[in-house]
Amino acid sequence: MLTSCYTVERDCIPFHQGTFEFSQIINGSMKTSTFTRDSLYEIERFEGKIDTASIRWVNDCECILTKINPTSNQDKRPIQIKIISTQDNSYTFEYSLVGDSKNTQRGTIQKIQ
């Protein structure tokens, strides 16, 4: 029997609230968004635009984001987020549209406050 001595840390509660940064490559350029999260909302700032979503924690490490003012049918669909590991000031997560687990993507979020 094999057992692993490596366990993934998942202390998700410190990431329920605060200010965060998410960087990703979009059309060949690195883009960064900043968002602030409290117990009810997540407010994202990206390229001069502000977007607000309600947040509902399903458990300590999974939440559902639903845009408050969607501008398209795509925006109306909630996003499911699952934190899969945490570090001191960052976490790695998987996200997809609710009901579309075939198109799950991964990213890392940095807590800045």
Gaussian input, Z-matrix of N, CA and C with variables (Angstrom, degrees):
# hf/3-21g

backbone

0 1
 N
 C     1     B1
 C     2     B2     1     A1
 N     3     B3     2     A2     1     D1
 C     4     B4     3     A3     2     D2
 C     5     B5     4     A4     3     D3
 N     6     B6     5     A5     4     D4
 C     7     B7     6     A6     5     D5
 C     8     B8     7     A7     6     D6
 N     9     B9     8     A8     7     D7
 C    10    B10     9     A9     8     D8
 C    11    B11    10    A10     9     D9
 N    12    B12    11    A11    10    D10
 C    13    B13    12    A12    11    D11
 C    14    B14    13    A13    12    D12
 N    15    B15    14    A14    13    D13
 C    16    B16    15    A15    14    D14
 C    17    B17    16    A16    15    D15
 N    18    B18    17    A17    16    D16
 C    19    B19    18    A18    17    D17
 C    20    B20    19    A19    18    D18
 N    21    B21    20    A20    19    D19
 C    22    B22    21    A21    20    D20
 C    23    B23    22    A22    21    D21
 N    24    B24    23    A23    22    D22
 C    25    B25    24    A24    23    D23
 C    26    B26    25    A25    24    D24
 N    27    B27    26    A26    25    D25
 C    28    B28    27    A27    26    D26
 C    29    B29    28    A28    27    D27
 N    30    B30    29    A29    28    D28
 C    31    B31    30    A30    29    D29
 C    32    B32    31    A31    30    D30
 N    33    B33    32    A32    31    D31
 C    34    B34    33    A33    32    D32
 C    35    B35    34    A34    33    D33
 N    36    B36    35    A35    34    D34
 C    37    B37    36    A36    35    D35
 C    38    B38    37    A37    36    D36
 N    39    B39    38    A38    37    D37
 C    40    B40    39    A39    38    D38
 C    41    B41    40    A40    39    D39
 N    42    B42    41    A41    40    D40
 C    43    B43    42    A42    41    D41
 C    44    B44    43    A43    42    D42
 N    45    B45    44    A44    43    D43
 C    46    B46    45    A45    44    D44
 C    47    B47    46    A46    45    D45
 N    48    B48    47    A47    46    D46
 C    49    B49    48    A48    47    D47
 C    50    B50    49    A49    48    D48
 N    51    B51    50    A50    49    D49
 C    52    B52    51    A51    50    D50
 C    53    B53    52    A52    51    D51
 N    54    B54    53    A53    52    D52
 C    55    B55    54    A54    53    D53
 C    56    B56    55    A55    54    D54
 N    57    B57    56    A56    55    D55
 C    58    B58    57    A57    56    D56
 C    59    B59    58    A58    57    D57
 N    60    B60    59    A59    58    D58
 C    61    B61    60    A60    59    D59
 C    62    B62    61    A61    60    D60
 N    63    B63    62    A62    61    D61
 C    64    B64    63    A63    62    D62
 C    65    B65    64    A64    63    D63
 N    66    B66    65    A65    64    D64
 C    67    B67    66    A66    65    D65
 C    68    B68    67    A67    66    D66
 N    69    B69    68    A68    67    D67
 C    70    B70    69    A69    68    D68
 C    71    B71    70    A70    69    D69
 N    72    B72    71    A71    70    D70
 C    73    B73    72    A72    71    D71
 C    74    B74    73    A73    72    D72
 N    75    B75    74    A74    73    D73
 C    76    B76    75    A75    74    D74
 C    77    B77    76    A76    75    D75
 N    78    B78    77    A77    76    D76
 C    79    B79    78    A78    77    D77
 C    80    B80    79    A79    78    D78
 N    81    B81    80    A80    79    D79
 C    82    B82    81    A81    80    D80
 C    83    B83    82    A82    81    D81
 N    84    B84    83    A83    82    D82
 C    85    B85    84    A84    83    D83
 C    86    B86    85    A85    84    D84
 N    87    B87    86    A86    85    D85
 C    88    B88    87    A87    86    D86
 C    89    B89    88    A88    87    D87
 N    90    B90    89    A89    88    D88
 C    91    B91    90    A90    89    D89
 C    92    B92    91    A91    90    D90
 N    93    B93    92    A92    91    D91
 C    94    B94    93    A93    92    D92
 C    95    B95    94    A94    93    D93
 N    96    B96    95    A95    94    D94
 C    97    B97    96    A96    95    D95
 C    98    B98    97    A97    96    D96
 N    99    B99    98    A98    97    D97
 C   100   B100    99    A99    98    D98
 C   101   B101   100   A100    99    D99
 N   102   B102   101   A101   100   D100
 C   103   B103   102   A102   101   D101
 C   104   B104   103   A103   102   D102
 N   105   B105   104   A104   103   D103
 C   106   B106   105   A105   104   D104
 C   107   B107   106   A106   105   D105
 N   108   B108   107   A107   106   D106
 C   109   B109   108   A108   107   D107
 C   110   B110   109   A109   108   D108
 N   111   B111   110   A110   109   D109
 C   112   B112   111   A111   110   D110
 C   113   B113   112   A112   111   D111
 N   114   B114   113   A113   112   D112
 C   115   B115   114   A114   113   D113
 C   116   B116   115   A115   114   D114
 N   117   B117   116   A116   115   D115
 C   118   B118   117   A117   116   D116
 C   119   B119   118   A118   117   D117
 N   120   B120   119   A119   118   D118
 C   121   B121   120   A120   119   D119
 C   122   B122   121   A121   120   D120
 N   123   B123   122   A122   121   D121
 C   124   B124   123   A123   122   D122
 C   125   B125   124   A124   123   D123
 N   126   B126   125   A125   124   D124
 C   127   B127   126   A126   125   D125
 C   128   B128   127   A127   126   D126
 N   129   B129   128   A128   127   D127
 C   130   B130   129   A129   128   D128
 C   131   B131   130   A130   129   D129
 N   132   B132   131   A131   130   D130
 C   133   B133   132   A132   131   D131
 C   134   B134   133   A133   132   D132
 N   135   B135   134   A134   133   D133
 C   136   B136   135   A135   134   D134
 C   137   B137   136   A136   135   D135
 N   138   B138   137   A137   136   D136
 C   139   B139   138   A138   137   D137
 C   140   B140   139   A139   138   D138
 N   141   B141   140   A140   139   D139
 C   142   B142   141   A141   140   D140
 C   143   B143   142   A142   141   D141
 N   144   B144   143   A143   142   D142
 C   145   B145   144   A144   143   D143
 C   146   B146   145   A145   144   D144
 N   147   B147   146   A146   145   D145
 C   148   B148   147   A147   146   D146
 C   149   B149   148   A148   147   D147
 N   150   B150   149   A149   148   D148
 C   151   B151   150   A150   149   D149
 C   152   B152   151   A151   150   D150
 N   153   B153   152   A152   151   D151
 C   154   B154   153   A153   152   D152
 C   155   B155   154   A154   153   D153
 N   156   B156   155   A155   154   D154
 C   157   B157   156   A156   155   D155
 C   158   B158   157   A157   156   D156
 N   159   B159   158   A158   157   D157
 C   160   B160   159   A159   158   D158
 C   161   B161   160   A160   159   D159
 N   162   B162   161   A161   160   D160
 C   163   B163   162   A162   161   D161
 C   164   B164   163   A163   162   D162
 N   165   B165   164   A164   163   D163
 C   166   B166   165   A165   164   D164
 C   167   B167   166   A166   165   D165
 N   168   B168   167   A167   166   D166
 C   169   B169   168   A168   167   D167
 C   170   B170   169   A169   168   D168
 N   171   B171   170   A170   169   D169
 C   172   B172   171   A171   170   D170
 C   173   B173   172   A172   171   D171
 N   174   B174   173   A173   172   D172
 C   175   B175   174   A174   173   D173
 C   176   B176   175   A175   174   D174
 N   177   B177   176   A176   175   D175
 C   178   B178   177   A177   176   D176
 C   179   B179   178   A178   177   D177
 N   180   B180   179   A179   178   D178
 C   181   B181   180   A180   179   D179
 C   182   B182   181   A181   180   D180
 N   183   B183   182   A182   181   D181
 C   184   B184   183   A183   182   D182
 C   185   B185   184   A184   183   D183
 N   186   B186   185   A185   184   D184
 C   187   B187   186   A186   185   D185
 C   188   B188   187   A187   186   D186
 N   189   B189   188   A188   187   D187
 C   190   B190   189   A189   188   D188
 C   191   B191   190   A190   189   D189
 N   192   B192   191   A191   190   D190
 C   193   B193   192   A192   191   D191
 C   194   B194   193   A193   192   D192
 N   195   B195   194   A194   193   D193
 C   196   B196   195   A195   194   D194
 C   197   B197   196   A196   195   D195
 N   198   B198   197   A197   196   D196
 C   199   B199   198   A198   197   D197
 C   200   B200   199   A199   198   D198
 N   201   B201   200   A200   199   D199
 C   202   B202   201   A201   200   D200
 C   203   B203   202   A202   201   D201
 N   204   B204   203   A203   202   D202
 C   205   B205   204   A204   203   D203
 C   206   B206   205   A205   204   D204
 N   207   B207   206   A206   205   D205
 C   208   B208   207   A207   206   D206
 C   209   B209   208   A208   207   D207
 N   210   B210   209   A209   208   D208
 C   211   B211   210   A210   209   D209
 C   212   B212   211   A211   210   D210
 N   213   B213   212   A212   211   D211
 C   214   B214   213   A213   212   D212
 C   215   B215   214   A214   213   D213
 N   216   B216   215   A215   214   D214
 C   217   B217   216   A216   215   D215
 C   218   B218   217   A217   216   D216
 N   219   B219   218   A218   217   D217
 C   220   B220   219   A219   218   D218
 C   221   B221   220   A220   219   D219
 N   222   B222   221   A221   220   D220
 C   223   B223   222   A222   221   D221
 C   224   B224   223   A223   222   D222
 N   225   B225   224   A224   223   D223
 C   226   B226   225   A225   224   D224
 C   227   B227   226   A226   225   D225
 N   228   B228   227   A227   226   D226
 C   229   B229   228   A228   227   D227
 C   230   B230   229   A229   228   D228
 N   231   B231   230   A230   229   D229
 C   232   B232   231   A231   230   D230
 C   233   B233   232   A232   231   D231
 N   234   B234   233   A233   232   D232
 C   235   B235   234   A234   233   D233
 C   236   B236   235   A235   234   D234
 N   237   B237   236   A236   235   D235
 C   238   B238   237   A237   236   D236
 C   239   B239   238   A238   237   D237
 N   240   B240   239   A239   238   D238
 C   241   B241   240   A240   239   D239
 C   242   B242   241   A241   240   D240
 N   243   B243   242   A242   241   D241
 C   244   B244   243   A243   242   D242
 C   245   B245   244   A244   243   D243
 N   246   B246   245   A245   244   D244
 C   247   B247   246   A246   245   D245
 C   248   B248   247   A247   246   D246
 N   249   B249   248   A248   247   D247
 C   250   B250   249   A249   248   D248
 C   251   B251   250   A250   249   D249
 N   252   B252   251   A251   250   D250
 C   253   B253   252   A252   251   D251
 C   254   B254   253   A253   252   D252
 N   255   B255   254   A254   253   D253
 C   256   B256   255   A255   254   D254
 C   257   B257   256   A256   255   D255
 N   258   B258   257   A257   256   D256
 C   259   B259   258   A258   257   D257
 C   260   B260   259   A259   258   D258
 N   261   B261   260   A260   259   D259
 C   262   B262   261   A261   260   D260
 C   263   B263   262   A262   261   D261
 N   264   B264   263   A263   262   D262
 C   265   B265   264   A264   263   D263
 C   266   B266   265   A265   264   D264
 N   267   B267   266   A266   265   D265
 C   268   B268   267   A267   266   D266
 C   269   B269   268   A268   267   D267
 N   270   B270   269   A269   268   D268
 C   271   B271   270   A270   269   D269
 C   272   B272   271   A271   270   D270
 N   273   B273   272   A272   271   D271
 C   274   B274   273   A273   272   D272
 C   275   B275   274   A274   273   D273
 N   276   B276   275   A275   274   D274
 C   277   B277   276   A276   275   D275
 C   278   B278   277   A277   276   D276
 N   279   B279   278   A278   277   D277
 C   280   B280   279   A279   278   D278
 C   281   B281   280   A280   279   D279
 N   282   B282   281   A281   280   D280
 C   283   B283   282   A282   281   D281
 C   284   B284   283   A283   282   D282
 N   285   B285   284   A284   283   D283
 C   286   B286   285   A285   284   D284
 C   287   B287   286   A286   285   D285
 N   288   B288   287   A287   286   D286
 C   289   B289   288   A288   287   D287
 C   290   B290   289   A289   288   D288
 N   291   B291   290   A290   289   D289
 C   292   B292   291   A291   290   D290
 C   293   B293   292   A292   291   D291
 N   294   B294   293   A293   292   D292
 C   295   B295   294   A294   293   D293
 C   296   B296   295   A295   294   D294
 N   297   B297   296   A296   295   D295
 C   298   B298   297   A297   296   D296
 C   299   B299   298   A298   297   D297
 N   300   B300   299   A299   298   D298
 C   301   B301   300   A300   299   D299
 C   302   B302   301   A301   300   D300
 N   303   B303   302   A302   301   D301
 C   304   B304   303   A303   302   D302
 C   305   B305   304   A304   303   D303
 N   306   B306   305   A305   304   D304
 C   307   B307   306   A306   305   D305
 C   308   B308   307   A307   306   D306
 N   309   B309   308   A308   307   D307
 C   310   B310   309   A309   308   D308
 C   311   B311   310   A310   309   D309
 N   312   B312   311   A311   310   D310
 C   313   B313   312   A312   311   D311
 C   314   B314   313   A313   312   D312
 N   315   B315   314   A314   313   D313
 C   316   B316   315   A315   314   D314
 C   317   B317   316   A316   315   D315
 N   318   B318   317   A317   316   D316
 C   319   B319   318   A318   317   D317
 C   320   B320   319   A319   318   D318
 N   321   B321   320   A320   319   D319
 C   322   B322   321   A321   320   D320
 C   323   B323   322   A322   321   D321
 N   324   B324   323   A323   322   D322
 C   325   B325   324   A324   323   D323
 C   326   B326   325   A325   324   D324
 N   327   B327   326   A326   325   D325
 C   328   B328   327   A327   326   D326
 C   329   B329   328   A328   327   D327
 N   330   B330   329   A329   328   D328
 C   331   B331   330   A330   329   D329
 C   332   B332   331   A331   330   D330
 N   333   B333   332   A332   331   D331
 C   334   B334   333   A333   332   D332
 C   335   B335   334   A334   333   D333
 N   336   B336   335   A335   334   D334
 C   337   B337   336   A336   335   D335
 C   338   B338   337   A337   336   D336

   B1=1.4410
   B2=1.5262
   B3=1.3363
   B4=1.4497
   B5=1.5124
   B6=1.3196
   B7=1.4546
   B8=1.5119
   B9=1.2802
   B10=1.4507
   B11=1.5201
   B12=1.3260
   B13=1.4630
   B14=1.5245
   B15=1.3160
   B16=1.4560
   B17=1.5256
   B18=1.3154
   B19=1.4626
   B20=1.5248
   B21=1.3000
   B22=1.4469
   B23=1.5216
   B24=1.3328
   B25=1.4631
   B26=1.5196
   B27=1.3446
   B28=1.4657
   B29=1.5209
   B30=1.3173
   B31=1.4602
   B32=1.5237
   B33=1.3103
   B34=1.4635
   B35=1.5293
   B36=1.3145
   B37=1.4732
   B38=1.5341
   B39=1.3539
   B40=1.4689
   B41=1.5336
   B42=1.3247
   B43=1.4569
   B44=1.5322
   B45=1.3201
   B46=1.4610
   B47=1.5235
   B48=1.3240
   B49=1.4536
   B50=1.5167
   B51=1.3362
   B52=1.4532
   B53=1.5117
   B54=1.3399
   B55=1.4561
   B56=1.5241
   B57=1.3390
   B58=1.4625
   B59=1.5178
   B60=1.3469
   B61=1.4563
   B62=1.5190
   B63=1.3366
   B64=1.4614
   B65=1.5193
   B66=1.3330
   B67=1.4621
   B68=1.5148
   B69=1.3337
   B70=1.4609
   B71=1.5221
   B72=1.3184
   B73=1.4572
   B74=1.5241
   B75=1.3338
   B76=1.4593
   B77=1.5299
   B78=1.3308
   B79=1.4699
   B80=1.5325
   B81=1.3319
   B82=1.4559
   B83=1.5122
   B84=1.3341
   B85=1.4648
   B86=1.5178
   B87=1.3310
   B88=1.4572
   B89=1.5258
   B90=1.3213
   B91=1.4620
   B92=1.5188
   B93=1.3308
   B94=1.4612
   B95=1.5202
   B96=1.3172
   B97=1.4596
   B98=1.5193
   B99=1.3061
   B100=1.4621
   B101=1.5190
   B102=1.3219
   B103=1.4642
   B104=1.5113
   B105=1.3264
   B106=1.4557
   B107=1.5184
   B108=1.3068
   B109=1.4637
   B110=1.5235
   B111=1.3440
   B112=1.4618
   B113=1.5265
   B114=1.3089
   B115=1.4672
   B116=1.5268
   B117=1.3427
   B118=1.4596
   B119=1.5285
   B120=1.3388
   B121=1.4620
   B122=1.5220
   B123=1.3382
   B124=1.4531
   B125=1.5274
   B126=1.3338
   B127=1.4615
   B128=1.5251
   B129=1.3395
   B130=1.4644
   B131=1.5266
   B132=1.3373
   B133=1.4613
   B134=1.5298
   B135=1.3432
   B136=1.4623
   B137=1.5228
   B138=1.3222
   B139=1.4677
   B140=1.5314
   B141=1.3197
   B142=1.4573
   B143=1.5166
   B144=1.3196
   B145=1.4609
   B146=1.5267
   B147=1.3210
   B148=1.4626
   B149=1.5184
   B150=1.3245
   B151=1.4590
   B152=1.5272
   B153=1.3168
   B154=1.4562
   B155=1.5241
   B156=1.3312
   B157=1.4619
   B158=1.5211
   B159=1.3254
   B160=1.4687
   B161=1.5206
   B162=1.3275
   B163=1.4577
   B164=1.5232
   B165=1.3247
   B166=1.4713
   B167=1.5178
   B168=1.3291
   B169=1.4662
   B170=1.5249
   B171=1.3225
   B172=1.4606
   B173=1.5247
   B174=1.3159
   B175=1.4627
   B176=1.5243
   B177=1.3238
   B178=1.4682
   B179=1.5276
   B180=1.3372
   B181=1.4616
   B182=1.5280
   B183=1.3233
   B184=1.4636
   B185=1.5208
   B186=1.3414
   B187=1.4576
   B188=1.5218
   B189=1.3289
   B190=1.4528
   B191=1.5279
   B192=1.3443
   B193=1.4598
   B194=1.5252
   B195=1.3312
   B196=1.4594
   B197=1.5225
   B198=1.3234
   B199=1.4636
   B200=1.5220
   B201=1.3248
   B202=1.4611
   B203=1.5329
   B204=1.3326
   B205=1.4666
   B206=1.5218
   B207=1.3304
   B208=1.4666
   B209=1.5252
   B210=1.3453
   B211=1.4638
   B212=1.5249
   B213=1.3388
   B214=1.4661
   B215=1.5224
   B216=1.3193
   B217=1.4664
   B218=1.5201
   B219=1.3298
   B220=1.4728
   B221=1.5259
   B222=1.3352
   B223=1.4693
   B224=1.5237
   B225=1.3234
   B226=1.4665
   B227=1.5240
   B228=1.3304
   B229=1.4681
   B230=1.5302
   B231=1.3267
   B232=1.4651
   B233=1.5323
   B234=1.3178
   B235=1.4588
   B236=1.5202
   B237=1.3222
   B238=1.4595
   B239=1.5253
   B240=1.3300
   B241=1.4632
   B242=1.5205
   B243=1.3325
   B244=1.4620
   B245=1.5224
   B246=1.3317
   B247=1.4634
   B248=1.5205
   B249=1.3498
   B250=1.4608
   B251=1.5239
   B252=1.3407
   B253=1.4685
   B254=1.5235
   B255=1.3220
   B256=1.4608
   B257=1.5167
   B258=1.3191
   B259=1.4519
   B260=1.5268
   B261=1.3241
   B262=1.4660
   B263=1.5291
   B264=1.3309
   B265=1.4624
   B266=1.5241
   B267=1.3165
   B268=1.4605
   B269=1.5226
   B270=1.3248
   B271=1.4579
   B272=1.5183
   B273=1.3045
   B274=1.4540
   B275=1.5208
   B276=1.3236
   B277=1.4558
   B278=1.5200
   B279=1.3158
   B280=1.4568
   B281=1.5137
   B282=1.3326
   B283=1.4565
   B284=1.5198
   B285=1.3172
   B286=1.4596
   B287=1.5151
   B288=1.3192
   B289=1.4573
   B290=1.5222
   B291=1.3073
   B292=1.4636
   B293=1.5256
   B294=1.3171
   B295=1.4533
   B296=1.5168
   B297=1.3420
   B298=1.4648
   B299=1.5263
   B300=1.3309
   B301=1.4695
   B302=1.5284
   B303=1.3409
   B304=1.4682
   B305=1.5299
   B306=1.3301
   B307=1.4629
   B308=1.5307
   B309=1.3166
   B310=1.4605
   B311=1.5239
   B312=1.3190
   B313=1.4572
   B314=1.5193
   B315=1.3369
   B316=1.4658
   B317=1.5149
   B318=1.3191
   B319=1.4535
   B320=1.5137
   B321=1.3242
   B322=1.4603
   B323=1.5206
   B324=1.3146
   B325=1.4663
   B326=1.5260
   B327=1.3151
   B328=1.4558
   B329=1.5291
   B330=1.3366
   B331=1.4701
   B332=1.5183
   B333=1.3433
   B334=1.4601
   B335=1.5243
   B336=1.3399
   B337=1.4685
   B338=1.4939
   A1=108.91
   A2=116.10
   A3=121.61
   A4=109.88
   A5=115.87
   A6=120.68
   A7=108.15
   A8=116.15
   A9=121.08
   A10=109.81
   A11=115.97
   A12=119.35
   A13=109.74
   A14=117.39
   A15=122.14
   A16=109.55
   A17=115.74
   A18=119.07
   A19=108.47
   A20=115.71
   A21=121.61
   A22=108.59
   A23=115.65
   A24=119.68
   A25=108.57
   A26=115.76
   A27=121.40
   A28=109.27
   A29=116.28
   A30=121.73
   A31=106.88
   A32=117.06
   A33=122.89
   A34=114.56
   A35=118.56
   A36=122.34
   A37=112.35
   A38=120.58
   A39=119.19
   A40=113.98
   A41=118.14
   A42=121.73
   A43=112.82
   A44=117.00
   A45=120.22
   A46=111.55
   A47=117.68
   A48=121.75
   A49=109.51
   A50=116.12
   A51=121.22
   A52=111.48
   A53=115.07
   A54=122.69
   A55=107.66
   A56=116.00
   A57=121.64
   A58=111.02
   A59=115.98
   A60=123.13
   A61=109.23
   A62=114.50
   A63=121.58
   A64=107.46
   A65=116.89
   A66=122.00
   A67=109.44
   A68=114.98
   A69=120.62
   A70=108.92
   A71=115.73
   A72=120.81
   A73=108.09
   A74=115.46
   A75=122.15
   A76=106.78
   A77=116.30
   A78=122.06
   A79=112.24
   A80=116.44
   A81=121.28
   A82=115.95
   A83=119.18
   A84=121.92
   A85=110.30
   A86=114.96
   A87=120.47
   A88=108.78
   A89=116.47
   A90=123.22
   A91=108.78
   A92=116.64
   A93=121.50
   A94=109.65
   A95=115.43
   A96=120.70
   A97=108.14
   A98=115.27
   A99=121.92
   A100=106.83
   A101=115.77
   A102=118.16
   A103=110.90
   A104=113.48
   A105=122.47
   A106=107.25
   A107=115.10
   A108=120.86
   A109=109.06
   A110=115.88
   A111=120.46
   A112=107.29
   A113=117.57
   A114=119.52
   A115=113.28
   A116=118.14
   A117=121.09
   A118=114.83
   A119=116.82
   A120=120.59
   A121=113.09
   A122=113.33
   A123=121.77
   A124=105.77
   A125=116.70
   A126=122.33
   A127=107.15
   A128=115.61
   A129=121.62
   A130=110.41
   A131=115.09
   A132=122.23
   A133=107.07
   A134=115.39
   A135=120.35
   A136=108.74
   A137=115.37
   A138=122.99
   A139=112.42
   A140=115.85
   A141=121.78
   A142=115.59
   A143=118.13
   A144=121.59
   A145=109.48
   A146=115.55
   A147=121.93
   A148=108.35
   A149=115.80
   A150=121.79
   A151=107.90
   A152=117.10
   A153=121.15
   A154=109.90
   A155=115.13
   A156=121.44
   A157=108.82
   A158=115.09
   A159=118.40
   A160=106.64
   A161=115.84
   A162=120.54
   A163=108.53
   A164=115.20
   A165=120.56
   A166=107.06
   A167=116.64
   A168=121.57
   A169=108.96
   A170=116.46
   A171=123.54
   A172=108.90
   A173=116.10
   A174=124.29
   A175=106.37
   A176=118.53
   A177=120.71
   A178=113.36
   A179=118.42
   A180=121.43
   A181=114.77
   A182=118.40
   A183=120.85
   A184=110.03
   A185=115.05
   A186=119.62
   A187=110.62
   A188=114.58
   A189=123.48
   A190=107.13
   A191=116.58
   A192=122.22
   A193=108.68
   A194=116.36
   A195=121.84
   A196=107.87
   A197=117.05
   A198=120.64
   A199=110.64
   A200=115.47
   A201=122.04
   A202=110.67
   A203=117.84
   A204=122.37
   A205=110.20
   A206=117.62
   A207=119.43
   A208=110.99
   A209=115.56
   A210=119.98
   A211=111.84
   A212=117.51
   A213=120.95
   A214=108.76
   A215=116.06
   A216=119.50
   A217=110.92
   A218=117.24
   A219=121.61
   A220=109.95
   A221=117.29
   A222=121.85
   A223=112.69
   A224=117.33
   A225=120.56
   A226=112.31
   A227=116.56
   A228=119.85
   A229=110.27
   A230=118.23
   A231=121.52
   A232=111.64
   A233=115.29
   A234=122.66
   A235=108.58
   A236=116.16
   A237=122.14
   A238=108.17
   A239=116.18
   A240=122.17
   A241=108.46
   A242=115.44
   A243=121.15
   A244=108.63
   A245=116.54
   A246=121.07
   A247=107.25
   A248=116.48
   A249=119.27
   A250=113.15
   A251=117.26
   A252=119.83
   A253=108.56
   A254=115.57
   A255=120.92
   A256=109.05
   A257=114.42
   A258=122.89
   A259=106.11
   A260=117.94
   A261=120.05
   A262=112.71
   A263=117.06
   A264=121.24
   A265=112.58
   A266=117.10
   A267=119.19
   A268=109.89
   A269=114.22
   A270=119.51
   A271=110.21
   A272=115.34
   A273=122.91
   A274=106.58
   A275=115.44
   A276=119.09
   A277=111.33
   A278=114.78
   A279=122.96
   A280=106.82
   A281=115.79
   A282=118.78
   A283=110.97
   A284=114.60
   A285=121.71
   A286=108.17
   A287=115.64
   A288=119.17
   A289=107.48
   A290=117.81
   A291=121.17
   A292=108.20
   A293=116.91
   A294=122.26
   A295=114.32
   A296=117.80
   A297=121.30
   A298=110.23
   A299=116.26
   A300=120.83
   A301=112.82
   A302=118.72
   A303=121.14
   A304=111.29
   A305=116.84
   A306=121.63
   A307=111.83
   A308=116.32
   A309=121.36
   A310=109.82
   A311=115.77
   A312=121.73
   A313=108.71
   A314=115.36
   A315=120.97
   A316=110.61
   A317=114.56
   A318=120.37
   A319=109.90
   A320=115.35
   A321=121.57
   A322=107.94
   A323=115.33
   A324=123.66
   A325=107.93
   A326=116.45
   A327=123.37
   A328=108.53
   A329=117.53
   A330=121.10
   A331=107.04
   A332=116.62
   A333=119.75
   A334=112.69
   A335=117.95
   A336=122.01
   A337=109.81
   D1=133.02
   D2=178.89
   D3=-102.74
   D4=137.19
   D5=173.59
   D6=-129.81
   D7=148.95
   D8=-178.04
   D9=-97.32
   D10=139.07
   D11=175.80
   D12=-93.89
   D13=1.65
   D14=179.14
   D15=-103.29
   D16=122.46
   D17=175.99
   D18=-119.83
   D19=141.50
   D20=-179.98
   D21=-81.87
   D22=129.35
   D23=178.69
   D24=-78.49
   D25=134.19
   D26=177.87
   D27=-138.96
   D28=74.50
   D29=175.00
   D30=-101.98
   D31=86.75
   D32=-168.08
   D33=-84.54
   D34=-25.29
   D35=-174.57
   D36=-54.67
   D37=-41.85
   D38=179.44
   D39=-61.49
   D40=-13.77
   D41=-178.51
   D42=-101.30
   D43=7.63
   D44=177.48
   D45=-73.36
   D46=-27.56
   D47=-179.09
   D48=-139.00
   D49=150.45
   D50=178.21
   D51=138.70
   D52=-169.31
   D53=177.28
   D54=-115.91
   D55=135.61
   D56=-170.15
   D57=-135.65
   D58=160.91
   D59=173.26
   D60=-126.19
   D61=142.14
   D62=176.15
   D63=-132.80
   D64=122.07
   D65=178.61
   D66=-113.01
   D67=140.74
   D68=177.47
   D69=-153.47
   D70=159.16
   D71=177.85
   D72=-89.24
   D73=123.85
   D74=178.24
   D75=-126.29
   D76=121.23
   D77=-179.30
   D78=51.54
   D79=40.87
   D80=175.77
   D81=83.67
   D82=-0.38
   D83=178.61
   D84=-121.01
   D85=145.29
   D86=176.18
   D87=-76.84
   D88=123.32
   D89=179.12
   D90=-119.57
   D91=142.81
   D92=-179.36
   D93=-126.43
   D94=132.44
   D95=172.56
   D96=-113.32
   D97=151.97
   D98=176.94
   D99=-119.95
   D100=137.45
   D101=177.01
   D102=-141.27
   D103=151.29
   D104=178.25
   D105=-115.66
   D106=134.73
   D107=-176.40
   D108=-125.39
   D109=133.08
   D110=170.41
   D111=-123.39
   D112=-163.77
   D113=-174.05
   D114=-70.33
   D115=-18.68
   D116=-176.22
   D117=-117.01
   D118=-30.44
   D119=-171.10
   D120=-134.89
   D121=158.19
   D122=170.75
   D123=-126.91
   D124=122.75
   D125=-178.02
   D126=-113.34
   D127=116.03
   D128=-176.13
   D129=-105.81
   D130=139.52
   D131=174.97
   D132=-118.13
   D133=121.45
   D134=-178.11
   D135=-145.70
   D136=118.66
   D137=178.79
   D138=49.18
   D139=48.95
   D140=176.10
   D141=79.78
   D142=0.04
   D143=-179.97
   D144=-108.65
   D145=147.68
   D146=178.10
   D147=-115.96
   D148=132.25
   D149=-179.37
   D150=-130.66
   D151=133.81
   D152=-178.09
   D153=-117.77
   D154=137.75
   D155=177.29
   D156=-133.10
   D157=146.99
   D158=171.24
   D159=-80.14
   D160=150.84
   D161=-179.94
   D162=-124.43
   D163=134.40
   D164=177.07
   D165=-130.24
   D166=117.44
   D167=179.08
   D168=-81.97
   D169=121.03
   D170=178.82
   D171=-78.69
   D172=-39.55
   D173=172.38
   D174=-152.82
   D175=-173.03
   D176=-175.52
   D177=-58.71
   D178=-27.93
   D179=-172.98
   D180=-119.27
   D181=8.08
   D182=179.61
   D183=-136.44
   D184=137.26
   D185=178.52
   D186=-141.73
   D187=166.73
   D188=177.47
   D189=-122.57
   D190=126.85
   D191=175.64
   D192=-105.64
   D193=132.27
   D194=177.77
   D195=-128.57
   D196=119.98
   D197=-178.43
   D198=-62.48
   D199=138.72
   D200=-178.75
   D201=-74.73
   D202=-43.86
   D203=-178.61
   D204=-124.42
   D205=74.29
   D206=-178.12
   D207=-65.69
   D208=143.95
   D209=-179.05
   D210=-107.82
   D211=-4.33
   D212=178.64
   D213=-149.61
   D214=169.65
   D215=176.52
   D216=-62.69
   D217=-35.55
   D218=177.37
   D219=-60.94
   D220=-42.76
   D221=-179.76
   D222=-67.34
   D223=-21.99
   D224=-179.50
   D225=-73.17
   D226=-20.51
   D227=-177.90
   D228=-80.81
   D229=128.41
   D230=178.82
   D231=-66.29
   D232=154.89
   D233=178.67
   D234=-109.22
   D235=131.33
   D236=177.22
   D237=-97.77
   D238=130.25
   D239=-179.18
   D240=-122.96
   D241=132.83
   D242=177.59
   D243=-128.16
   D244=118.03
   D245=176.06
   D246=-77.08
   D247=122.57
   D248=-177.00
   D249=-103.50
   D250=-19.45
   D251=173.40
   D252=-160.49
   D253=153.20
   D254=178.44
   D255=-127.02
   D256=151.31
   D257=172.21
   D258=-125.91
   D259=-169.01
   D260=-176.73
   D261=-52.02
   D262=-60.67
   D263=-176.56
   D264=-123.88
   D265=26.23
   D266=179.26
   D267=-150.98
   D268=164.37
   D269=174.66
   D270=-144.54
   D271=151.47
   D272=175.05
   D273=-103.04
   D274=137.71
   D275=-174.98
   D276=-140.90
   D277=162.19
   D278=171.59
   D279=-115.76
   D280=143.58
   D281=178.76
   D282=-144.28
   D283=150.54
   D284=177.39
   D285=-160.94
   D286=164.72
   D287=171.28
   D288=-67.38
   D289=142.75
   D290=178.70
   D291=-56.56
   D292=129.22
   D293=179.18
   D294=86.18
   D295=2.88
   D296=-177.93
   D297=-126.83
   D298=56.77
   D299=-175.89
   D300=-67.96
   D301=-12.55
   D302=177.41
   D303=-68.03
   D304=-25.42
   D305=-177.18
   D306=-108.53
   D307=42.84
   D308=179.18
   D309=-75.01
   D310=136.74
   D311=176.81
   D312=-122.79
   D313=163.16
   D314=179.28
   D315=-119.71
   D316=155.63
   D317=176.11
   D318=-160.29
   D319=174.29
   D320=176.32
   D321=-128.45
   D322=135.27
   D323=-179.34
   D324=-112.24
   D325=137.28
   D326=177.66
   D327=-107.58
   D328=126.59
   D329=176.30
   D330=-84.88
   D331=125.55
   D332=-178.61
   D333=-108.88
   D334=-12.40
   D335=174.66
   D336=-151.44

